Amino acid sequence: MAKVCSICGKGHQIGHNVSHANNKTYKRWSPNLQQVKAVHQGSVKRINVCTRCLRSGKVTRAV
């Protein structure tokens, strides 16, 4: 299962952790994904959705 939003396609981002001594190590930030039961393309499915899509109303949740 990929850590990608099913609606907007938001995935992980890569950057650096920078210490006080300016040492740089790679860091990976993952989106806040929630597994919800939603109406997706006409049928009810369990999909991974980021919280930004849930809050903005891009997802219609199934009852």
PyMOL Python script that loads the backbone (N, CA, C, O; Angstrom):
from pymol import cmd

cmd.read_pdbstr("""\
ATOM      1  N   MET A   1       0.842  -1.178   0.000  1.00  0.00           N
ATOM      2  CA  MET A   1       0.000   0.000   0.000  1.00  0.00           C
ATOM      3  C   MET A   1       0.887   1.242   0.000  1.00  0.00           C
ATOM      4  O   MET A   1       1.688   1.442   0.913  1.00  0.00           O
ATOM      5  N   ALA A   2       0.743   2.053  -1.005  1.00  0.00           N
ATOM      6  CA  ALA A   2       1.534   3.267  -1.093  1.00  0.00           C
ATOM      7  C   ALA A   2       0.956   4.328  -0.162  1.00  0.00           C
ATOM      8  O   ALA A   2      -0.255   4.370   0.059  1.00  0.00           O
ATOM      9  N   LYS A   3       1.814   5.178   0.380  1.00  0.00           N
ATOM     10  CA  LYS A   3       1.356   6.249   1.257  1.00  0.00           C
ATOM     11  C   LYS A   3       1.037   7.479   0.419  1.00  0.00           C
ATOM     12  O   LYS A   3       1.722   8.500   0.489  1.00  0.00           O
ATOM     13  N   VAL A   4      -0.025   7.353  -0.378  1.00  0.00           N
ATOM     14  CA  VAL A   4      -0.431   8.411  -1.301  1.00  0.00           C
ATOM     15  C   VAL A   4      -1.931   8.602  -1.159  1.00  0.00           C
ATOM     16  O   VAL A   4      -2.678   7.632  -1.026  1.00  0.00           O
ATOM     17  N   CYS A   5      -2.368   9.849  -1.186  1.00  0.00           N
ATOM     18  CA  CYS A   5      -3.793  10.164  -1.117  1.00  0.00           C
ATOM     19  C   CYS A   5      -4.470   9.731  -2.413  1.00  0.00           C
ATOM     20  O   CYS A   5      -3.958   9.980  -3.505  1.00  0.00           O
ATOM     21  N   SER A   6      -5.632   9.078  -2.283  1.00  0.00           N
ATOM     22  CA  SER A   6      -6.360   8.597  -3.462  1.00  0.00           C
ATOM     23  C   SER A   6      -7.049   9.724  -4.213  1.00  0.00           C
ATOM     24  O   SER A   6      -7.371   9.565  -5.390  1.00  0.00           O
ATOM     25  N   ILE A   7      -7.284  10.856  -3.566  1.00  0.00           N
ATOM     26  CA  ILE A   7      -8.002  11.960  -4.186  1.00  0.00           C
ATOM     27  C   ILE A   7      -7.048  12.942  -4.865  1.00  0.00           C
ATOM     28  O   ILE A   7      -7.166  13.195  -6.064  1.00  0.00           O
ATOM     29  N   CYS A   8      -6.111  13.490  -4.106  1.00  0.00           N
ATOM     30  CA  CYS A   8      -5.250  14.541  -4.663  1.00  0.00           C
ATOM     31  C   CYS A   8      -3.870  14.043  -5.072  1.00  0.00           C
ATOM     32  O   CYS A   8      -3.138  14.762  -5.751  1.00  0.00           O
ATOM     33  N   GLY A   9      -3.498  12.822  -4.673  1.00  0.00           N
ATOM     34  CA  GLY A   9      -2.201  12.278  -5.059  1.00  0.00           C
ATOM     35  C   GLY A   9      -1.043  12.771  -4.216  1.00  0.00           C
ATOM     36  O   GLY A   9       0.115  12.610  -4.600  1.00  0.00           O
ATOM     37  N   LYS A  10      -1.339  13.367  -3.073  1.00  0.00           N
ATOM     38  CA  LYS A  10      -0.268  13.870  -2.208  1.00  0.00           C
ATOM     39  C   LYS A  10       0.520  12.692  -1.644  1.00  0.00           C
ATOM     40  O   LYS A  10      -0.064  11.742  -1.123  1.00  0.00           O
ATOM     41  N   GLY A  11       1.846  12.755  -1.748  1.00  0.00           N
ATOM     42  CA  GLY A  11       2.725  11.703  -1.257  1.00  0.00           C
ATOM     43  C   GLY A  11       3.748  12.266  -0.289  1.00  0.00           C
ATOM     44  O   GLY A  11       3.577  13.357   0.254  1.00  0.00           O
ATOM     45  N   HIS A  12       4.809  11.511  -0.080  1.00  0.00           N
ATOM     46  CA  HIS A  12       5.827  11.952   0.863  1.00  0.00           C
ATOM     47  C   HIS A  12       6.689  13.070   0.271  1.00  0.00           C
ATOM     48  O   HIS A  12       6.782  13.230  -0.946  1.00  0.00           O
ATOM     49  N   GLN A  13       7.312  13.834   1.162  1.00  0.00           N
ATOM     50  CA  GLN A  13       8.253  14.866   0.755  1.00  0.00           C
ATOM     51  C   GLN A  13       9.595  14.560   1.399  1.00  0.00           C
ATOM     52  O   GLN A  13       9.663  13.975   2.480  1.00  0.00           O
ATOM     53  N   ILE A  14      10.656  14.963   0.722  1.00  0.00           N
ATOM     54  CA  ILE A  14      12.006  14.691   1.207  1.00  0.00           C
ATOM     55  C   ILE A  14      12.712  16.009   1.464  1.00  0.00           C
ATOM     56  O   ILE A  14      12.593  16.958   0.690  1.00  0.00           O
ATOM     57  N   GLY A  15      13.445  16.049   2.560  1.00  0.00           N
ATOM     58  CA  GLY A  15      14.218  17.242   2.892  1.00  0.00           C
ATOM     59  C   GLY A  15      15.362  16.855   3.807  1.00  0.00           C
ATOM     60  O   GLY A  15      15.757  15.690   3.869  1.00  0.00           O
ATOM     61  N   HIS A  16      15.886  17.831   4.510  1.00  0.00           N
ATOM     62  CA  HIS A  16      17.008  17.604   5.411  1.00  0.00           C
ATOM     63  C   HIS A  16      16.624  17.945   6.843  1.00  0.00           C
ATOM     64  O   HIS A  16      15.910  18.916   7.095  1.00  0.00           O
ATOM     65  N   ASN A  17      17.111  17.128   7.780  1.00  0.00           N
ATOM     66  CA  ASN A  17      17.180  17.548   9.172  1.00  0.00           C
ATOM     67  C   ASN A  17      18.491  18.312   9.294  1.00  0.00           C
ATOM     68  O   ASN A  17      19.536  17.809   8.881  1.00  0.00           O
ATOM     69  N   VAL A  18      18.453  19.502   9.846  1.00  0.00           N
ATOM     70  CA  VAL A  18      19.670  20.300   9.986  1.00  0.00           C
ATOM     71  C   VAL A  18      19.932  20.505  11.465  1.00  0.00           C
ATOM     72  O   VAL A  18      19.113  21.094  12.171  1.00  0.00           O
ATOM     73  N   SER A  19      21.077  20.016  11.937  1.00  0.00           N
ATOM     74  CA  SER A  19      21.417  20.135  13.344  1.00  0.00           C
ATOM     75  C   SER A  19      22.019  21.514  13.627  1.00  0.00           C
ATOM     76  O   SER A  19      22.239  22.315  12.718  1.00  0.00           O
ATOM     77  N   HIS A  20      22.276  21.765  14.906  1.00  0.00           N
ATOM     78  CA  HIS A  20      22.891  23.034  15.306  1.00  0.00           C
ATOM     79  C   HIS A  20      24.292  23.172  14.714  1.00  0.00           C
ATOM     80  O   HIS A  20      24.756  24.283  14.454  1.00  0.00           O
ATOM     81  N   ALA A  21      24.962  22.041  14.504  1.00  0.00           N
ATOM     82  CA  ALA A  21      26.301  22.042  13.909  1.00  0.00           C
ATOM     83  C   ALA A  21      26.233  22.023  12.383  1.00  0.00           C
ATOM     84  O   ALA A  21      27.254  21.845  11.720  1.00  0.00           O
ATOM     85  N   ASN A  22      25.031  22.207  11.823  1.00  0.00           N
ATOM     86  CA  ASN A  22      24.785  22.267  10.381  1.00  0.00           C
ATOM     87  C   ASN A  22      25.075  20.936   9.690  1.00  0.00           C
ATOM     88  O   ASN A  22      25.410  20.906   8.506  1.00  0.00           O
ATOM     89  N   ASN A  23      24.944  19.831  10.436  1.00  0.00           N
ATOM     90  CA  ASN A  23      25.014  18.509   9.810  1.00  0.00           C
ATOM     91  C   ASN A  23      23.659  18.219   9.187  1.00  0.00           C
ATOM     92  O   ASN A  23      22.622  18.462   9.804  1.00  0.00           O
ATOM     93  N   LYS A  24      23.664  17.704   7.972  1.00  0.00           N
ATOM     94  CA  LYS A  24      22.412  17.461   7.265  1.00  0.00           C
ATOM     95  C   LYS A  24      22.214  15.957   7.063  1.00  0.00           C
ATOM     96  O   LYS A  24      23.099  15.272   6.551  1.00  0.00           O
ATOM     97  N   THR A  25      21.064  15.459   7.463  1.00  0.00           N
ATOM     98  CA  THR A  25      20.671  14.079   7.224  1.00  0.00           C
ATOM     99  C   THR A  25      19.315  14.100   6.544  1.00  0.00           C
ATOM    100  O   THR A  25      18.519  15.016   6.751  1.00  0.00           O
ATOM    101  N   TYR A  26      19.058  13.083   5.732  1.00  0.00           N
ATOM    102  CA  TYR A  26      17.803  13.045   4.994  1.00  0.00           C
ATOM    103  C   TYR A  26      16.641  12.750   5.924  1.00  0.00           C
ATOM    104  O   TYR A  26      16.761  11.950   6.852  1.00  0.00           O
ATOM    105  N   LYS A  27      15.531  13.393   5.672  1.00  0.00           N
ATOM    106  CA  LYS A  27      14.300  13.183   6.422  1.00  0.00           C
ATOM    107  C   LYS A  27      13.170  13.059   5.432  1.00  0.00           C
ATOM    108  O   LYS A  27      13.170  13.719   4.393  1.00  0.00           O
ATOM    109  N   ARG A  28      12.202  12.213   5.752  1.00  0.00           N
ATOM    110  CA  ARG A  28      11.063  11.990   4.875  1.00  0.00           C
ATOM    111  C   ARG A  28       9.793  12.297   5.661  1.00  0.00           C
ATOM    112  O   ARG A  28       9.579  11.751   6.744  1.00  0.00           O
ATOM    113  N   TRP A  29       8.960  13.165   5.119  1.00  0.00           N
ATOM    114  CA  TRP A  29       7.687  13.531   5.748  1.00  0.00           C
ATOM    115  C   TRP A  29       6.554  12.854   4.988  1.00  0.00           C
ATOM    116  O   TRP A  29       6.464  12.967   3.766  1.00  0.00           O
ATOM    117  N   SER A  30       5.693  12.154   5.715  1.00  0.00           N
ATOM    118  CA  SER A  30       4.554  11.479   5.108  1.00  0.00           C
ATOM    119  C   SER A  30       3.293  12.296   5.356  1.00  0.00           C
ATOM    120  O   SER A  30       3.190  12.964   6.385  1.00  0.00           O
ATOM    121  N   PRO A  31       2.329  12.257   4.434  1.00  0.00           N
ATOM    122  CA  PRO A  31       1.075  12.966   4.659  1.00  0.00           C
ATOM    123  C   PRO A  31       0.245  12.253   5.724  1.00  0.00           C
ATOM    124  O   PRO A  31       0.441  11.067   5.989  1.00  0.00           O
ATOM    125  N   ASN A  32      -0.678  12.987   6.324  1.00  0.00           N
ATOM    126  CA  ASN A  32      -1.567  12.422   7.340  1.00  0.00           C
ATOM    127  C   ASN A  32      -2.722  11.738   6.623  1.00  0.00           C
ATOM    128  O   ASN A  32      -3.717  12.377   6.279  1.00  0.00           O
ATOM    129  N   LEU A  33      -2.584  10.438   6.400  1.00  0.00           N
ATOM    130  CA  LEU A  33      -3.592   9.679   5.662  1.00  0.00           C
ATOM    131  C   LEU A  33      -4.524   8.961   6.630  1.00  0.00           C
ATOM    132  O   LEU A  33      -4.096   8.433   7.657  1.00  0.00           O
ATOM    133  N   GLN A  34      -5.801   8.954   6.282  1.00  0.00           N
ATOM    134  CA  GLN A  34      -6.811   8.240   7.043  1.00  0.00           C
ATOM    135  C   GLN A  34      -7.496   7.258   6.102  1.00  0.00           C
ATOM    136  O   GLN A  34      -7.784   7.584   4.951  1.00  0.00           O
ATOM    137  N   GLN A  35      -7.752   6.062   6.601  1.00  0.00           N
ATOM    138  CA  GLN A  35      -8.461   5.078   5.783  1.00  0.00           C
ATOM    139  C   GLN A  35      -9.946   5.236   6.072  1.00  0.00           C
ATOM    140  O   GLN A  35     -10.402   4.970   7.184  1.00  0.00           O
ATOM    141  N   VAL A  36     -10.696   5.669   5.065  1.00  0.00           N
ATOM    142  CA  VAL A  36     -12.118   5.932   5.243  1.00  0.00           C
ATOM    143  C   VAL A  36     -12.920   5.147   4.217  1.00  0.00           C
ATOM    144  O   VAL A  36     -12.420   4.792   3.150  1.00  0.00           O
ATOM    145  N   LYS A  37     -14.179   4.885   4.566  1.00  0.00           N
ATOM    146  CA  LYS A  37     -15.117   4.274   3.638  1.00  0.00           C
ATOM    147  C   LYS A  37     -15.815   5.421   2.934  1.00  0.00           C
ATOM    148  O   LYS A  37     -16.513   6.210   3.571  1.00  0.00           O
ATOM    149  N   ALA A  38     -15.633   5.520   1.630  1.00  0.00           N
ATOM    150  CA  ALA A  38     -16.153   6.665   0.894  1.00  0.00           C
ATOM    151  C   ALA A  38     -16.695   6.223  -0.453  1.00  0.00           C
ATOM    152  O   ALA A  38     -16.383   5.141  -0.950  1.00  0.00           O
ATOM    153  N   VAL A  39     -17.516   7.090  -1.030  1.00  0.00           N
ATOM    154  CA  VAL A  39     -18.022   6.852  -2.373  1.00  0.00           C
ATOM    155  C   VAL A  39     -16.963   7.347  -3.343  1.00  0.00           C
ATOM    156  O   VAL A  39     -16.690   8.544  -3.430  1.00  0.00           O
ATOM    157  N   HIS A  40     -16.369   6.403  -4.074  1.00  0.00           N
ATOM    158  CA  HIS A  40     -15.280   6.735  -4.991  1.00  0.00           C
ATOM    159  C   HIS A  40     -15.604   6.134  -6.354  1.00  0.00           C
ATOM    160  O   HIS A  40     -15.685   4.913  -6.488  1.00  0.00           O
ATOM    161  N   GLN A  41     -15.787   6.969  -7.353  1.00  0.00           N
ATOM    162  CA  GLN A  41     -16.116   6.562  -8.724  1.00  0.00           C
ATOM    163  C   GLN A  41     -17.389   5.716  -8.768  1.00  0.00           C
ATOM    164  O   GLN A  41     -17.464   4.715  -9.480  1.00  0.00           O
ATOM    165  N   GLY A  42     -18.386   6.140  -7.993  1.00  0.00           N
ATOM    166  CA  GLY A  42     -19.698   5.499  -8.049  1.00  0.00           C
ATOM    167  C   GLY A  42     -19.916   4.306  -7.151  1.00  0.00           C
ATOM    168  O   GLY A  42     -21.039   3.809  -7.074  1.00  0.00           O
ATOM    169  N   SER A  43     -18.893   3.821  -6.464  1.00  0.00           N
ATOM    170  CA  SER A  43     -19.080   2.689  -5.566  1.00  0.00           C
ATOM    171  C   SER A  43     -18.417   2.984  -4.227  1.00  0.00           C
ATOM    172  O   SER A  43     -17.539   3.840  -4.121  1.00  0.00           O
ATOM    173  N   VAL A  44     -18.859   2.253  -3.209  1.00  0.00           N
ATOM    174  CA  VAL A  44     -18.307   2.447  -1.868  1.00  0.00           C
ATOM    175  C   VAL A  44     -17.033   1.630  -1.738  1.00  0.00           C
ATOM    176  O   VAL A  44     -17.032   0.417  -1.948  1.00  0.00           O
ATOM    177  N   LYS A  45     -15.941   2.318  -1.388  1.00  0.00           N
ATOM    178  CA  LYS A  45     -14.640   1.661  -1.253  1.00  0.00           C
ATOM    179  C   LYS A  45     -13.935   2.194  -0.026  1.00  0.00           C
ATOM    180  O   LYS A  45     -14.244   3.280   0.463  1.00  0.00           O
ATOM    181  N   ARG A  46     -12.985   1.419   0.467  1.00  0.00           N
ATOM    182  CA  ARG A  46     -12.067   1.917   1.500  1.00  0.00           C
ATOM    183  C   ARG A  46     -10.886   2.544   0.786  1.00  0.00           C
ATOM    184  O   ARG A  46     -10.177   1.875   0.035  1.00  0.00           O
ATOM    185  N   ILE A  47     -10.678   3.825   1.022  1.00  0.00           N
ATOM    186  CA  ILE A  47      -9.579   4.519   0.353  1.00  0.00           C
ATOM    187  C   ILE A  47      -8.752   5.281   1.377  1.00  0.00           C
ATOM    188  O   ILE A  47      -9.232   5.615   2.460  1.00  0.00           O
ATOM    189  N   ASN A  48      -7.512   5.547   1.020  1.00  0.00           N
ATOM    190  CA  ASN A  48      -6.630   6.358   1.850  1.00  0.00           C
ATOM    191  C   ASN A  48      -6.757   7.803   1.389  1.00  0.00           C
ATOM    192  O   ASN A  48      -6.520   8.121   0.224  1.00  0.00           O
ATOM    193  N   VAL A  49      -7.134   8.672   2.325  1.00  0.00           N
ATOM    194  CA  VAL A  49      -7.387  10.068   2.003  1.00  0.00           C
ATOM    195  C   VAL A  49      -6.620  10.932   2.988  1.00  0.00           C
ATOM    196  O   VAL A  49      -6.601  10.644   4.185  1.00  0.00           O
ATOM    197  N   CYS A  50      -5.985  11.994   2.493  1.00  0.00           N
ATOM    198  CA  CYS A  50      -5.297  12.917   3.393  1.00  0.00           C
ATOM    199  C   CYS A  50      -6.331  13.776   4.125  1.00  0.00           C
ATOM    200  O   CYS A  50      -7.453  13.949   3.649  1.00  0.00           O
ATOM    201  N   THR A  51      -5.952  14.299   5.260  1.00  0.00           N
ATOM    202  CA  THR A  51      -6.887  15.058   6.078  1.00  0.00           C
ATOM    203  C   THR A  51      -7.264  16.378   5.416  1.00  0.00           C
ATOM    204  O   THR A  51      -8.330  16.923   5.706  1.00  0.00           O
ATOM    205  N   ARG A  52      -6.433  16.897   4.549  1.00  0.00           N
ATOM    206  CA  ARG A  52      -6.767  18.120   3.829  1.00  0.00           C
ATOM    207  C   ARG A  52      -7.970  17.897   2.918  1.00  0.00           C
ATOM    208  O   ARG A  52      -8.844  18.760   2.831  1.00  0.00           O
ATOM    209  N   CYS A  53      -8.029  16.751   2.238  1.00  0.00           N
ATOM    210  CA  CYS A  53      -9.171  16.427   1.369  1.00  0.00           C
ATOM    211  C   CYS A  53     -10.424  16.156   2.186  1.00  0.00           C
ATOM    212  O   CYS A  53     -11.526  16.503   1.762  1.00  0.00           O
ATOM    213  N   LEU A  54     -10.269  15.539   3.351  1.00  0.00           N
ATOM    214  CA  LEU A  54     -11.431  15.299   4.211  1.00  0.00           C
ATOM    215  C   LEU A  54     -12.023  16.618   4.701  1.00  0.00           C
ATOM    216  O   LEU A  54     -13.241  16.798   4.690  1.00  0.00           O
ATOM    217  N   ARG A  55     -11.169  17.530   5.126  1.00  0.00           N
ATOM    218  CA  ARG A  55     -11.644  18.799   5.674  1.00  0.00           C
ATOM    219  C   ARG A  55     -12.278  19.675   4.612  1.00  0.00           C
ATOM    220  O   ARG A  55     -13.249  20.378   4.889  1.00  0.00           O
ATOM    221  N   SER A  56     -11.738  19.645   3.388  1.00  0.00           N
ATOM    222  CA  SER A  56     -12.228  20.533   2.345  1.00  0.00           C
ATOM    223  C   SER A  56     -13.492  20.011   1.676  1.00  0.00           C
ATOM    224  O   SER A  56     -14.095  20.714   0.866  1.00  0.00           O
ATOM    225  N   GLY A  57     -13.900  18.790   2.004  1.00  0.00           N
ATOM    226  CA  GLY A  57     -15.147  18.260   1.468  1.00  0.00           C
ATOM    227  C   GLY A  57     -15.018  17.624   0.094  1.00  0.00           C
ATOM    228  O   GLY A  57     -16.012  17.496  -0.621  1.00  0.00           O
ATOM    229  N   LYS A  58     -13.819  17.225  -0.284  1.00  0.00           N
ATOM    230  CA  LYS A  58     -13.632  16.576  -1.579  1.00  0.00           C
ATOM    231  C   LYS A  58     -14.064  15.115  -1.556  1.00  0.00           C
ATOM    232  O   LYS A  58     -14.147  14.468  -2.600  1.00  0.00           O
ATOM    233  N   VAL A  59     -14.340  14.595  -0.350  1.00  0.00           N
ATOM    234  CA  VAL A  59     -14.692  13.199  -0.183  1.00  0.00           C
ATOM    235  C   VAL A  59     -16.113  13.109   0.371  1.00  0.00           C
ATOM    236  O   VAL A  59     -16.446  13.795   1.337  1.00  0.00           O
ATOM    237  N   THR A  60     -16.950  12.270  -0.235  1.00  0.00           N
ATOM    238  CA  THR A  60     -18.273  12.000   0.323  1.00  0.00           C
ATOM    239  C   THR A  60     -18.194  10.669   1.042  1.00  0.00           C
ATOM    240  O   THR A  60     -18.002   9.626   0.416  1.00  0.00           O
ATOM    241  N   ARG A  61     -18.343  10.705   2.366  1.00  0.00           N
ATOM    242  CA  ARG A  61     -18.205   9.498   3.168  1.00  0.00           C
ATOM    243  C   ARG A  61     -19.444   8.638   3.054  1.00  0.00           C
ATOM    244  O   ARG A  61     -20.561   9.145   2.954  1.00  0.00           O
ATOM    245  N   ALA A  62     -19.239   7.330   3.068  1.00  0.00           N
ATOM    246  CA  ALA A  62     -20.351   6.385   2.993  1.00  0.00           C
ATOM    247  C   ALA A  62     -20.888   6.148   4.399  1.00  0.00           C
ATOM    248  O   ALA A  62     -20.145   6.203   5.379  1.00  0.00           O
ATOM    249  N   VAL A  63     -22.176   5.887   4.483  1.00  0.00           N
ATOM    250  CA  VAL A  63     -22.799   5.657   5.789  1.00  0.00           C
ATOM    251  C   VAL A  63     -22.756   4.192   6.142  1.00  0.00           C
ATOM    252  O   VAL A  63     -23.232   3.799   7.207  1.00  0.00           O
TER     253      VAL A  63
END
""", "prot")
cmd.dss("prot")
cmd.show_as("cartoon", "prot")
cmd.util.cbc("prot")
cmd.orient("prot")
